[in-house]
Amino acid sequence: MPVTIVDVTFFGMYLKLDDVTQLDFVNGHPRDLTLHLEDEEGPFSIECLIFEATEQGIRALFKHGSFELADRLSRFIVRQKQTA
């Protein structure tokens, strides 16, 4: 499902659905969101927990499954801020 990431931190993100008709599906699956990212190191993904989903946007927390994934996400965020 295509989304637009509005804000991202080490702890979570705020995003907007490109198709708000998918909101009911999102609300029915608060633990089924995975963010797929790619950087110089290659593709990686991080599971998320949705705690708020409205027509205005979705707020989700990252489930840092390991220290390695947490470090990778941290490096990704730093690189994104440097290019912004």
C-alpha positions as a printed Julia matrix, in Angstrom:
84×3 Matrix{Float64}:
   0.0    0.0    0.0
   1.68   3.27  -1.07
   2.19   5.88   1.62
   3.95   9.21   2.06
   6.23   9.46   5.08
   5.76  12.88   6.67
   8.08  12.49   9.67
  10.33   9.73  10.95
  12.38   9.39  14.13
  14.23   6.54  15.8
  11.05   5.68  17.72
   8.38   5.87  15.04
   6.82   7.7   12.13
   3.92   9.74  10.91
   2.65   8.96   7.43
  -0.25   9.62   5.12
  -2.1    7.04   3.09
  -2.09   7.74  -0.63
  -5.55   6.09  -0.71
  -7.67   6.93   2.38
 -10.21   4.27   1.39
  -7.67   1.83   2.89
  -8.17   3.34   6.37
 -10.62   0.66   7.53
  -8.13  -2.04   6.54
  -5.34  -0.24   8.43
  -7.48   0.13  11.56
  -8.28  -3.58  11.42
  -4.6   -4.57  11.31
  -2.69  -2.38  13.8
   0.14  -4.9   14.18
   0.57  -5.79  10.5
   2.52  -2.78   9.23
   6.07  -3.23   7.96
   8.08  -0.35   6.54
  10.36  -1.42   3.68
  13.39   0.81   3.18
  16.52   0.79   1.06
  19.85   2.56   1.44
  23.51   2.14   0.43
  23.64  -1.02   2.55
  20.73  -2.55   0.63
  17.05  -3.22   1.44
  15.77  -3.71   4.98
  12.44  -3.6    6.78
  11.15  -2.78  10.23
   7.88  -3.84  11.81
   5.59  -1.16  13.22
   2.74  -0.88  15.7
  -0.01   1.53  14.63
  -1.4    3.48  17.57
  -3.44   6.09  15.69
  -4.97   5.96  12.22
  -7.23   8.74  10.96
  -7.91  10.41   7.62
  -5.26  12.97   8.59
  -2.53  10.35   8.95
  -1.12   7.3   10.69
   1.15   7.3   13.72
   3.17   4.17  14.33
   5.93   3.01  16.65
   8.88   0.98  15.39
   9.42  -2.48  16.84
  13.22  -2.56  16.99
  13.59  -6.33  16.86
  17.35  -6.3   17.4
  20.21  -3.96  18.2
  21.46  -4.45  14.65
  18.15  -3.29  13.16
  17.97  -0.35  15.58
  21.49   0.75  14.58
  20.66   0.37  10.9
  17.52   2.49  11.26
  19.49   5.12  13.17
  22.09   5.33  10.37
  19.3    5.53   7.78
  17.62   8.44   9.57
  20.91  10.34   9.95
  21.64   9.95   6.23
  18.13  11.12   5.31
  18.48  14.26   7.44
  21.86  15.02   5.84
  20.36  14.93   2.34
  17.28  17.0    3.25
